[in-house]
Amino acid sequence: MSENVNTAGSTQEPKKKKWEFPHVFALMFGLIIITAILTYFIPAGEYERETTIVNDTERTVVINDTYHEAEGSPTGFFEIFQTIHKGMTQSADIIFFIFIVGGAFGILNATKAIETGLANLSMKMANREIYLIPVVMTLFALGGGTFGMSEETIPFIMILVPLAMKLGFDSLVGAGMVIVGSCAGFTASFMNPFTVGVAQGIAELPTFSGMGVRLVMWAIFVTFSIAFVMIYAKKVKKNPEKSLMYKIDKQRNFDDSLDGHYTKLTGRQAIIIGLLVATIIILAIGVIYFDWFIMEIASLFLIMGIIAGFVGKLRVNEIAGSFIDGCKELLVGALVVGFAYGILVVLEESNTIDTILFAASSLVSQLPTAFSAIGMYAFQSALNFLVPSGSGQAALTMPIMTPLSDLTGVSRQTAVMAFQLGDGISNAITPTSGVLMASLAIAKIPWTTWFRWVIPLILLSYLVGGIILTIVHMFIWTV
């Protein structure tokens, strides 16, 4: 017989494969195809542009009220595939910047300095467990706010989840310290080269300018995020049955002693941590006083990584291997920039990008001035569910949002803030984020449970972000 029959005599139905959300590359290539098709329907047009000096900075800006029809050039079948190479070529400086910084942190991670330092800090605070939350979350928020700490957080899940449970909390608290802390810092970043740095570069703004305002925003986001986790932690500490993970956590079999996961911080590891701190300080000085950009920042991190490797007594081949491992971790984030630029290649070569700008500016311009920035914020927030890469989203949207901000009376700094808030908030909830899903898998927390727990914080974050964006648009970064 060709059919499979079970012991009850019924025919076994073949199991249907579960629907999977498309990979980010599939999504981006799909957008390229859709964009190419749209070039046959979107009228070609263009704005006139001029170069001007604003605050001692040369900018290329769109001249308002100069939009006019232009000769169309719809994208052909073979040209669709050519856009990938063209996009990679046009964004090569950003792509290799991401690879070099990722490789440098791969070397740093190989020394185990950060992991060991945080583990020792956690153990020293074991008798004052509630205070562990703000300390650890602040550290991760600093990482997110300075060097875009994201993939680097995954190993800490394996340390902090069992530690949180041993201290009387639950797995959500352990994972929340890492994920919520880093996402809060990443969202309100004041010195993240992957988001703020890339976006400001595309917007032709001085690198990390407007840092004072972003520092205030960072403090606000980190404060209420810490409060959210602490309030829940106290509730679970008082009554474990209030935990959303109570039944699942009861089935875990953690060793009563976590000592085996920790080693004393060595002198060499202490030096490496000091080296990281010194690198961040030098980076801030370089971009503020010496106009450093992508090339200089990448070189600085590469120097840090090499020195850290030798201080950590890694062999030359181990340093090289760790560098490659670090590059691998950021492979998707780097290459998605090229795919994003491929979409722009389609729009630019078909003379349709300015038509989209004209339509979008017409729509946003109909809003009251106070809500123009909010319109950009909503657009960026919606897009991040499909393009969770910060650098990729910056490459995709900022070339459009920059001239749009000029046309609608929104400061370019405000447009960058709208991007970073829209890009960052949903990183703690979107299932298209590989870092989030990997972290939840390690913590053994179902995404649906995580969603139930973190959604109030996400909604609050969107509200606070909108308020801050409106304030800076109306009273601080005015045009």
Buried (B, 14 or more C-beta within 10 A) or exposed (E): EEEEEEEEEEEEEEEEEEEEEEEBEEBBBEBBEEBBBBBEEBEBBBBEBEEEEEEEEEBEBBBBEEBEEBEBEBBEEEBBEBBBEBBBEBBEBBBBBBBBBBBBBBBBBBBBBBBBBBBBBBBEBEEEBBEBBBBBBBBBBBBBBBBBBBBBBBBBBBBBBBBBBBBBBBBBBBBBBBBBBBBBBBBBBBBBBBBBBBBBBBBBBBBBBBBEBBBBBBEBBBBEBBEBBBEBBBEBBEEBEEBBBEEBBEEEEEEEEBEEBBEEBBEBBBBBBEBBEEBBEBBBEBBBEEEBBBEBBBBBBBBBBBBBBBBBEBEEEBBBBBBBBBBBBBEBBBBBBBBBBBBBBBBBBBBBBBBBBBBBBEEBBEEEEEBBBBBBBBBBBEBBBBBBBBBBBBBBBBBBBBBBBBBBBBBBBBBBBBBBBBBBBBBBBBBBBBBBBBBBEBBBBEBEBBEEBBEEBBEBBBEBBBEBBBEBBEEBBEE
